[in-house]
Amino acid sequence: MLRIGILGAGGIAALGHLPEIAQVDGMRVTHICGRTERRLRLLCDRFDVPRYSTNWTDLLNDESLDGVIVALPHPLHADAGLAALERGLHVFMQKPLCTTLEEADQLVAASEAKPDQIVYCRPSFDAVVYEMRRRLSDGAVGQVSGASSRHSHGGPEVYYAEVTDCFEEPRVEDDFWFFDADTAGGGALIDMGVYSVANVVALLGKVDSVTARMRTVAKPTAMEDTATLVLEMANGALATVETGWCDPARSSYLRVHGTAGKLIKRSDDAIYYIRPSSFEREWAEPIVEKIPAPPVANQHAEWLSCILGERQPELSNLWTARHITEILAAAVASNESGQRVTVDTEPNVF
């Protein structure tokens, strides 16, 4: 039984990590750390966690732990991840990996110095993405020419309504750290756009350059609440990525187009494989095959499998997360300069 500690006792832990780990045989949360004792006691009671603390040192010095989940606000990810690696623990990094490429490089260097420690990095990739990867590898769409991905929702206030309800607390109206440009480390792009960027990288590989435009449309922040990126891929394809906090109806889709057909992941998580019935008649009805959604992937079970198998994750690994971090940073730089910005790092997805 692997014993896991969680740094952070907020919504990510309560709504994501703790209930999902409860479904995994061979893994148990035995220590959770946060700022608010009431939340800590509630989570310990609700999920049968035997110990809690209110500072990192107590958790990281818990010699019974095998691994740590970093579920803290974005700007704290790098320091917590580095501390956990130094302690000799396996690490699960919540998205985004960190807020700067320099921090990402430090995490990669620390991990490479201790290769036996398994680092799993969100965004994790569901079974649909793995199936789309397999079909692309088999040539289902021919030569890939383009892709598009969007992940967006109604913003931090929608998320926090669910969190406060989970903790049986009064609703928060305007005190959201997500909107604080001085401390948040980034806006909607690193919060939600990271999912869209990650999916494109998982399917198409390395990004060579980024051109981006961002706007603040409706939210009370100096940071972007809406963003669109054009990614020039190393394989010659072009991809567009959209994200935002101004979409309460939610959007989540992923499309890959090629010379022989296309694959589309829609909100029902099924895959639609669409190919031409004729290459000589423009208006010929295409052939549409609906591929049922594969079983839901449990990211913690994948992390456990990697630990037991002594291997780093296939897609959700630190090198790919660093590449995604550079793409996000390049998008910010492109928006500020109005220029295309190159990306130098390599993902580890193929």
C-alpha beads as a LAMMPS data file, in Angstrom:
LAMMPS data file: protein, C-alpha beads

350 atoms
349 bonds

1 atom types
1 bond types

-500.0 500.0 xlo xhi
-500.0 500.0 ylo yhi
-500.0 500.0 zlo zhi

Masses

1 110.0

Atoms # bond

1 1 1 0.000 0.000 0.000
2 1 1 1.504 3.321 -1.117
3 1 1 0.972 6.094 1.419
4 1 1 0.298 9.486 -0.107
5 1 1 0.358 13.008 1.291
6 1 1 -1.505 15.928 -0.253
7 1 1 -0.157 19.486 -0.104
8 1 1 -3.265 21.634 -0.358
9 1 1 -6.693 21.141 1.178
10 1 1 -8.837 23.091 -1.268
11 1 1 -11.250 22.203 -4.008
12 1 1 -8.753 20.269 -6.122
13 1 1 -8.072 17.888 -3.245
14 1 1 -11.687 17.649 -2.101
15 1 1 -13.362 17.277 -5.487
16 1 1 -10.619 15.509 -7.421
17 1 1 -7.723 13.786 -5.737
18 1 1 -9.336 12.364 -2.600
19 1 1 -12.453 10.796 -4.172
20 1 1 -10.462 9.385 -7.081
21 1 1 -7.745 7.850 -4.880
22 1 1 -10.498 6.231 -2.819
23 1 1 -11.224 4.115 -5.918
24 1 1 -7.610 2.929 -6.339
25 1 1 -6.481 -0.322 -4.760
26 1 1 -2.926 -0.081 -3.454
27 1 1 -2.904 3.640 -2.693
28 1 1 -4.150 5.578 0.349
29 1 1 -3.970 9.208 1.487
30 1 1 -2.532 9.213 5.003
31 1 1 -1.579 12.878 5.495
32 1 1 -3.057 16.116 4.197
33 1 1 -1.732 19.637 4.672
34 1 1 -3.620 22.915 4.408
35 1 1 -4.200 26.302 6.024
36 1 1 -7.700 25.804 7.430
37 1 1 -8.189 23.316 10.245
38 1 1 -11.939 23.105 9.721
39 1 1 -11.418 21.965 6.115
40 1 1 -8.689 19.570 7.157
41 1 1 -10.853 17.927 9.800
42 1 1 -13.758 17.665 7.359
43 1 1 -11.598 16.004 4.695
44 1 1 -10.000 13.633 7.193
45 1 1 -13.436 12.557 8.407
46 1 1 -14.930 12.316 4.942
47 1 1 -12.084 10.338 3.372
48 1 1 -10.652 8.519 6.386
49 1 1 -7.311 10.363 6.358
50 1 1 -5.509 9.652 9.653
51 1 1 -3.339 12.775 9.897
52 1 1 -3.341 16.430 8.962
53 1 1 -0.975 19.357 9.433
54 1 1 -0.946 23.069 8.701
55 1 1 2.595 23.450 7.358
56 1 1 4.598 21.795 4.610
57 1 1 7.481 20.807 6.865
58 1 1 5.372 18.438 8.938
59 1 1 4.046 16.655 5.872
60 1 1 7.355 16.489 4.002
61 1 1 9.085 15.147 7.119
62 1 1 6.512 12.366 7.482
63 1 1 8.789 9.359 6.938
64 1 1 5.839 7.047 6.344
65 1 1 4.969 8.711 3.025
66 1 1 5.864 7.287 -0.382
67 1 1 4.561 10.120 -2.516
68 1 1 3.136 13.637 -2.466
69 1 1 0.426 15.327 -4.517
70 1 1 1.005 19.052 -5.087
71 1 1 -2.487 20.611 -5.095
72 1 1 -1.610 24.205 -4.200
73 1 1 -2.215 27.527 -5.996
74 1 1 -0.244 27.828 -9.232
75 1 1 2.680 29.990 -7.994
76 1 1 3.506 27.483 -5.238
77 1 1 3.804 24.416 -7.466
78 1 1 7.510 24.636 -8.254
79 1 1 8.726 25.143 -4.668
80 1 1 6.541 22.308 -3.399
81 1 1 7.580 19.950 -6.181
82 1 1 11.273 20.677 -5.624
83 1 1 10.891 20.129 -1.879
84 1 1 9.145 16.793 -2.414
85 1 1 11.820 15.605 -4.843
86 1 1 14.529 16.623 -2.397
87 1 1 12.748 14.602 0.269
88 1 1 12.954 11.503 -1.983
89 1 1 9.235 11.178 -2.721
90 1 1 7.295 10.301 -5.829
91 1 1 5.438 13.405 -6.992
92 1 1 2.076 14.156 -8.599
93 1 1 2.044 17.729 -9.938
94 1 1 -1.282 19.494 -10.382
95 1 1 -1.614 21.626 -13.514
96 1 1 -0.041 23.924 -14.516
97 1 1 3.396 22.523 -13.755
98 1 1 4.608 25.987 -12.710
99 1 1 4.477 29.583 -13.893
100 1 1 7.894 30.083 -15.567
101 1 1 10.201 28.083 -17.804
102 1 1 13.030 28.626 -15.315
103 1 1 11.012 26.825 -12.649
104 1 1 10.231 24.029 -15.105
105 1 1 13.941 23.615 -15.877
106 1 1 14.694 23.381 -12.149
107 1 1 12.086 20.657 -11.740
108 1 1 13.451 18.695 -14.705
109 1 1 17.007 18.945 -13.351
110 1 1 15.895 17.811 -9.887
111 1 1 13.982 14.884 -11.347
112 1 1 16.808 13.802 -13.636
113 1 1 19.102 13.753 -10.590
114 1 1 16.719 11.227 -8.980
115 1 1 15.336 9.142 -11.857
116 1 1 13.832 6.498 -9.563
117 1 1 11.274 9.005 -8.312
118 1 1 8.225 9.021 -10.571
119 1 1 6.824 12.452 -11.424
120 1 1 3.300 12.498 -12.836
121 1 1 2.198 15.848 -14.274
122 1 1 -1.276 17.010 -15.005
123 1 1 -2.982 17.639 -17.329
124 1 1 -3.516 13.911 -17.432
125 1 1 -4.785 12.460 -20.695
126 1 1 -7.975 10.465 -20.843
127 1 1 -8.493 7.231 -22.709
128 1 1 -10.019 9.126 -25.641
129 1 1 -6.729 10.941 -26.280
130 1 1 -4.791 7.673 -26.140
131 1 1 -7.214 6.130 -28.655
132 1 1 -6.901 9.139 -30.963
133 1 1 -3.100 8.843 -30.723
134 1 1 -3.307 5.178 -31.705
135 1 1 -5.483 5.901 -34.719
136 1 1 -3.273 8.759 -35.867
137 1 1 -0.263 6.470 -35.592
138 1 1 -2.109 3.910 -37.730
139 1 1 -2.644 6.550 -40.430
140 1 1 -6.378 7.026 -39.968
141 1 1 -6.345 10.649 -41.169
142 1 1 -3.382 10.412 -43.535
143 1 1 -0.916 13.288 -43.300
144 1 1 -2.008 15.591 -40.488
145 1 1 -2.651 19.133 -41.717
146 1 1 -4.314 20.803 -38.763
147 1 1 -5.867 20.517 -35.327
148 1 1 -8.067 22.586 -33.060
149 1 1 -8.726 22.374 -29.350
150 1 1 -10.785 24.375 -26.872
151 1 1 -11.280 24.105 -23.123
152 1 1 -13.202 26.836 -21.326
153 1 1 -15.761 27.468 -18.603
154 1 1 -17.476 30.259 -16.687
155 1 1 -14.493 31.264 -14.594
156 1 1 -13.114 30.921 -11.061
157 1 1 -16.331 32.143 -9.452
158 1 1 -18.195 29.139 -10.906
159 1 1 -15.511 26.791 -9.634
160 1 1 -15.514 28.385 -6.185
161 1 1 -19.281 28.078 -5.851
162 1 1 -18.844 24.313 -6.089
163 1 1 -15.878 24.346 -3.713
164 1 1 -17.612 26.348 -0.982
165 1 1 -20.674 24.104 -1.263
166 1 1 -18.407 21.071 -0.901
167 1 1 -16.972 22.489 2.329
168 1 1 -20.394 23.695 3.511
169 1 1 -19.135 27.281 3.657
170 1 1 -20.705 30.628 2.714
171 1 1 -20.338 31.574 -0.921
172 1 1 -17.341 33.766 -1.803
173 1 1 -18.341 36.720 -3.961
174 1 1 -15.173 38.522 -5.028
175 1 1 -12.135 37.209 -3.161
176 1 1 -10.550 35.027 -5.841
177 1 1 -6.761 34.702 -5.952
178 1 1 -7.133 33.672 -9.605
179 1 1 -7.878 37.315 -10.514
180 1 1 -4.883 38.845 -8.691
181 1 1 -2.325 39.712 -11.360
182 1 1 0.401 40.215 -8.751
183 1 1 0.160 36.716 -7.254
184 1 1 -1.758 34.345 -9.565
185 1 1 1.080 33.744 -12.028
186 1 1 -1.228 33.969 -15.056
187 1 1 -4.820 34.147 -16.157
188 1 1 -7.188 31.906 -18.069
189 1 1 -4.403 30.603 -20.312
190 1 1 -2.452 28.729 -17.622
191 1 1 -5.626 27.816 -15.754
192 1 1 -7.737 26.424 -18.615
193 1 1 -5.690 26.779 -21.810
194 1 1 -3.123 24.334 -20.455
195 1 1 -5.610 21.517 -21.165
196 1 1 -6.051 22.491 -24.815
197 1 1 -2.328 22.967 -25.408
198 1 1 -1.538 19.645 -23.737
199 1 1 -4.016 17.742 -25.911
200 1 1 -2.515 19.165 -29.107
201 1 1 1.002 18.241 -27.963
202 1 1 -0.143 14.738 -26.988
203 1 1 -1.508 14.129 -30.483
204 1 1 0.835 16.102 -32.748
205 1 1 4.108 16.350 -30.804
206 1 1 6.483 19.305 -30.684
207 1 1 5.410 22.912 -31.155
208 1 1 7.923 25.035 -33.055
209 1 1 6.365 28.474 -32.583
210 1 1 3.393 30.313 -31.136
211 1 1 1.384 33.340 -32.207
212 1 1 -1.184 34.453 -29.631
213 1 1 -3.781 37.098 -28.908
214 1 1 -5.399 37.609 -25.513
215 1 1 -8.138 39.836 -24.151
216 1 1 -9.861 40.723 -20.911
217 1 1 -13.504 40.542 -21.942
218 1 1 -15.601 40.386 -18.787
219 1 1 -13.715 39.378 -15.632
220 1 1 -12.452 41.780 -12.911
221 1 1 -8.771 41.205 -13.597
222 1 1 -5.868 42.802 -15.429
223 1 1 -4.981 39.370 -16.842
224 1 1 -6.517 37.647 -19.847
225 1 1 -9.860 35.922 -19.510
226 1 1 -9.891 34.881 -23.183
227 1 1 -7.066 33.629 -25.409
228 1 1 -6.486 32.201 -28.881
229 1 1 -3.199 30.617 -29.991
230 1 1 -1.887 29.500 -33.367
231 1 1 0.680 26.735 -32.974
232 1 1 3.106 25.838 -35.770
233 1 1 3.938 22.177 -35.262
234 1 1 7.258 20.513 -36.005
235 1 1 5.439 18.008 -38.242
236 1 1 4.272 20.848 -40.512
237 1 1 0.689 21.066 -39.287
238 1 1 -1.026 24.140 -37.891
239 1 1 -3.137 24.025 -34.743
240 1 1 -5.419 26.520 -33.043
241 1 1 -6.028 26.589 -29.307
242 1 1 -8.824 28.522 -27.622
243 1 1 -9.577 29.006 -23.949
244 1 1 -11.308 31.334 -21.556
245 1 1 -13.219 32.108 -18.383
246 1 1 -16.192 33.658 -20.229
247 1 1 -17.950 30.490 -21.372
248 1 1 -20.412 29.353 -18.667
249 1 1 -22.005 26.920 -21.119
250 1 1 -18.584 25.193 -21.185
251 1 1 -16.678 24.017 -24.238
252 1 1 -14.357 21.064 -24.585
253 1 1 -13.432 19.653 -27.953
254 1 1 -10.452 18.292 -29.852
255 1 1 -10.157 17.864 -33.619
256 1 1 -7.426 16.588 -35.907
257 1 1 -7.670 16.951 -39.682
258 1 1 -5.633 15.214 -42.364
259 1 1 -5.412 14.261 -46.012
260 1 1 -7.502 11.100 -45.541
261 1 1 -10.038 12.109 -42.880
262 1 1 -10.466 13.585 -39.425
263 1 1 -10.948 12.614 -35.800
264 1 1 -13.182 14.655 -33.516
265 1 1 -13.599 14.392 -29.755
266 1 1 -16.801 16.078 -28.636
267 1 1 -18.306 16.815 -25.245
268 1 1 -19.779 13.289 -24.994
269 1 1 -16.161 12.003 -25.138
270 1 1 -16.968 9.726 -28.054
271 1 1 -14.599 9.841 -31.042
272 1 1 -16.078 10.609 -34.448
273 1 1 -13.976 9.244 -37.303
274 1 1 -15.003 11.035 -40.498
275 1 1 -13.552 10.172 -43.881
276 1 1 -14.514 10.976 -47.471
277 1 1 -16.724 8.618 -49.459
278 1 1 -15.190 10.099 -52.600
279 1 1 -11.990 11.980 -53.341
280 1 1 -13.493 13.326 -56.603
281 1 1 -16.896 14.704 -55.539
282 1 1 -16.783 17.692 -53.207
283 1 1 -20.337 17.268 -51.890
284 1 1 -20.328 13.500 -51.500
285 1 1 -21.694 12.511 -48.090
286 1 1 -18.763 11.597 -45.801
287 1 1 -18.538 8.322 -43.910
288 1 1 -19.063 8.913 -40.191
289 1 1 -18.080 6.297 -37.629
290 1 1 -18.864 6.947 -33.982
291 1 1 -16.384 5.235 -31.702
292 1 1 -17.810 4.857 -28.171
293 1 1 -15.925 6.569 -25.399
294 1 1 -13.279 4.283 -23.849
295 1 1 -13.417 3.672 -20.088
296 1 1 -12.628 6.706 -17.954
297 1 1 -8.942 6.819 -17.065
298 1 1 -7.999 7.125 -13.391
299 1 1 -4.943 9.362 -13.288
300 1 1 -3.908 8.190 -9.821
301 1 1 -4.100 4.560 -10.918
302 1 1 -1.808 5.486 -13.820
303 1 1 0.630 7.154 -11.421
304 1 1 0.570 4.041 -9.215
305 1 1 1.183 1.806 -12.241
306 1 1 4.191 3.919 -13.217
307 1 1 5.595 3.768 -9.672
308 1 1 5.204 -0.003 -9.478
309 1 1 6.607 -0.398 -13.000
310 1 1 9.518 1.954 -12.263
311 1 1 8.869 4.067 -15.355
312 1 1 7.974 7.677 -16.005
313 1 1 4.515 8.361 -17.517
314 1 1 4.104 7.989 -21.265
315 1 1 2.435 11.371 -21.787
316 1 1 1.943 13.016 -18.386
317 1 1 5.661 13.340 -17.754
318 1 1 7.862 16.196 -16.631
319 1 1 9.526 16.827 -20.007
320 1 1 6.198 17.202 -21.786
321 1 1 4.951 19.446 -18.976
322 1 1 8.052 21.630 -19.417
323 1 1 7.354 21.877 -23.165
324 1 1 3.775 22.923 -22.425
325 1 1 5.062 25.507 -19.938
326 1 1 7.292 27.019 -22.605
327 1 1 4.365 27.143 -25.052
328 1 1 2.273 29.052 -22.509
329 1 1 5.141 31.461 -21.802
330 1 1 5.685 31.952 -25.538
331 1 1 1.991 32.775 -25.945
332 1 1 2.255 35.512 -23.313
333 1 1 5.364 36.910 -24.999
334 1 1 3.696 36.787 -28.417
335 1 1 0.649 38.655 -27.161
336 1 1 2.861 41.353 -25.648
337 1 1 5.102 41.753 -28.692
338 1 1 2.653 41.043 -31.485
339 1 1 5.230 38.656 -32.946
340 1 1 5.574 34.934 -33.453
341 1 1 7.702 33.373 -30.687
342 1 1 9.779 30.203 -31.117
343 1 1 9.720 27.223 -28.750
344 1 1 12.970 25.371 -28.055
345 1 1 12.188 22.515 -25.661
346 1 1 11.143 19.040 -26.747
347 1 1 8.201 17.027 -25.402
348 1 1 8.546 13.374 -24.564
349 1 1 5.413 11.966 -26.185
350 1 1 6.722 9.824 -29.070

Bonds

1 1 1 2
2 1 2 3
3 1 3 4
4 1 4 5
5 1 5 6
6 1 6 7
7 1 7 8
8 1 8 9
9 1 9 10
10 1 10 11
11 1 11 12
12 1 12 13
13 1 13 14
14 1 14 15
15 1 15 16
16 1 16 17
17 1 17 18
18 1 18 19
19 1 19 20
20 1 20 21
21 1 21 22
22 1 22 23
23 1 23 24
24 1 24 25
25 1 25 26
26 1 26 27
27 1 27 28
28 1 28 29
29 1 29 30
30 1 30 31
31 1 31 32
32 1 32 33
33 1 33 34
34 1 34 35
35 1 35 36
36 1 36 37
37 1 37 38
38 1 38 39
39 1 39 40
40 1 40 41
41 1 41 42
42 1 42 43
43 1 43 44
44 1 44 45
45 1 45 46
46 1 46 47
47 1 47 48
48 1 48 49
49 1 49 50
50 1 50 51
51 1 51 52
52 1 52 53
53 1 53 54
54 1 54 55
55 1 55 56
56 1 56 57
57 1 57 58
58 1 58 59
59 1 59 60
60 1 60 61
61 1 61 62
62 1 62 63
63 1 63 64
64 1 64 65
65 1 65 66
66 1 66 67
67 1 67 68
68 1 68 69
69 1 69 70
70 1 70 71
71 1 71 72
72 1 72 73
73 1 73 74
74 1 74 75
75 1 75 76
76 1 76 77
77 1 77 78
78 1 78 79
79 1 79 80
80 1 80 81
81 1 81 82
82 1 82 83
83 1 83 84
84 1 84 85
85 1 85 86
86 1 86 87
87 1 87 88
88 1 88 89
89 1 89 90
90 1 90 91
91 1 91 92
92 1 92 93
93 1 93 94
94 1 94 95
95 1 95 96
96 1 96 97
97 1 97 98
98 1 98 99
99 1 99 100
100 1 100 101
101 1 101 102
102 1 102 103
103 1 103 104
104 1 104 105
105 1 105 106
106 1 106 107
107 1 107 108
108 1 108 109
109 1 109 110
110 1 110 111
111 1 111 112
112 1 112 113
113 1 113 114
114 1 114 115
115 1 115 116
116 1 116 117
117 1 117 118
118 1 118 119
119 1 119 120
120 1 120 121
121 1 121 122
122 1 122 123
123 1 123 124
124 1 124 125
125 1 125 126
126 1 126 127
127 1 127 128
128 1 128 129
129 1 129 130
130 1 130 131
131 1 131 132
132 1 132 133
133 1 133 134
134 1 134 135
135 1 135 136
136 1 136 137
137 1 137 138
138 1 138 139
139 1 139 140
140 1 140 141
141 1 141 142
142 1 142 143
143 1 143 144
144 1 144 145
145 1 145 146
146 1 146 147
147 1 147 148
148 1 148 149
149 1 149 150
150 1 150 151
151 1 151 152
152 1 152 153
153 1 153 154
154 1 154 155
155 1 155 156
156 1 156 157
157 1 157 158
158 1 158 159
159 1 159 160
160 1 160 161
161 1 161 162
162 1 162 163
163 1 163 164
164 1 164 165
165 1 165 166
166 1 166 167
167 1 167 168
168 1 168 169
169 1 169 170
170 1 170 171
171 1 171 172
172 1 172 173
173 1 173 174
174 1 174 175
175 1 175 176
176 1 176 177
177 1 177 178
178 1 178 179
179 1 179 180
180 1 180 181
181 1 181 182
182 1 182 183
183 1 183 184
184 1 184 185
185 1 185 186
186 1 186 187
187 1 187 188
188 1 188 189
189 1 189 190
190 1 190 191
191 1 191 192
192 1 192 193
193 1 193 194
194 1 194 195
195 1 195 196
196 1 196 197
197 1 197 198
198 1 198 199
199 1 199 200
200 1 200 201
201 1 201 202
202 1 202 203
203 1 203 204
204 1 204 205
205 1 205 206
206 1 206 207
207 1 207 208
208 1 208 209
209 1 209 210
210 1 210 211
211 1 211 212
212 1 212 213
213 1 213 214
214 1 214 215
215 1 215 216
216 1 216 217
217 1 217 218
218 1 218 219
219 1 219 220
220 1 220 221
221 1 221 222
222 1 222 223
223 1 223 224
224 1 224 225
225 1 225 226
226 1 226 227
227 1 227 228
228 1 228 229
229 1 229 230
230 1 230 231
231 1 231 232
232 1 232 233
233 1 233 234
234 1 234 235
235 1 235 236
236 1 236 237
237 1 237 238
238 1 238 239
239 1 239 240
240 1 240 241
241 1 241 242
242 1 242 243
243 1 243 244
244 1 244 245
245 1 245 246
246 1 246 247
247 1 247 248
248 1 248 249
249 1 249 250
250 1 250 251
251 1 251 252
252 1 252 253
253 1 253 254
254 1 254 255
255 1 255 256
256 1 256 257
257 1 257 258
258 1 258 259
259 1 259 260
260 1 260 261
261 1 261 262
262 1 262 263
263 1 263 264
264 1 264 265
265 1 265 266
266 1 266 267
267 1 267 268
268 1 268 269
269 1 269 270
270 1 270 271
271 1 271 272
272 1 272 273
273 1 273 274
274 1 274 275
275 1 275 276
276 1 276 277
277 1 277 278
278 1 278 279
279 1 279 280
280 1 280 281
281 1 281 282
282 1 282 283
283 1 283 284
284 1 284 285
285 1 285 286
286 1 286 287
287 1 287 288
288 1 288 289
289 1 289 290
290 1 290 291
291 1 291 292
292 1 292 293
293 1 293 294
294 1 294 295
295 1 295 296
296 1 296 297
297 1 297 298
298 1 298 299
299 1 299 300
300 1 300 301
301 1 301 302
302 1 302 303
303 1 303 304
304 1 304 305
305 1 305 306
306 1 306 307
307 1 307 308
308 1 308 309
309 1 309 310
310 1 310 311
311 1 311 312
312 1 312 313
313 1 313 314
314 1 314 315
315 1 315 316
316 1 316 317
317 1 317 318
318 1 318 319
319 1 319 320
320 1 320 321
321 1 321 322
322 1 322 323
323 1 323 324
324 1 324 325
325 1 325 326
326 1 326 327
327 1 327 328
328 1 328 329
329 1 329 330
330 1 330 331
331 1 331 332
332 1 332 333
333 1 333 334
334 1 334 335
335 1 335 336
336 1 336 337
337 1 337 338
338 1 338 339
339 1 339 340
340 1 340 341
341 1 341 342
342 1 342 343
343 1 343 344
344 1 344 345
345 1 345 346
346 1 346 347
347 1 347 348
348 1 348 349
349 1 349 350
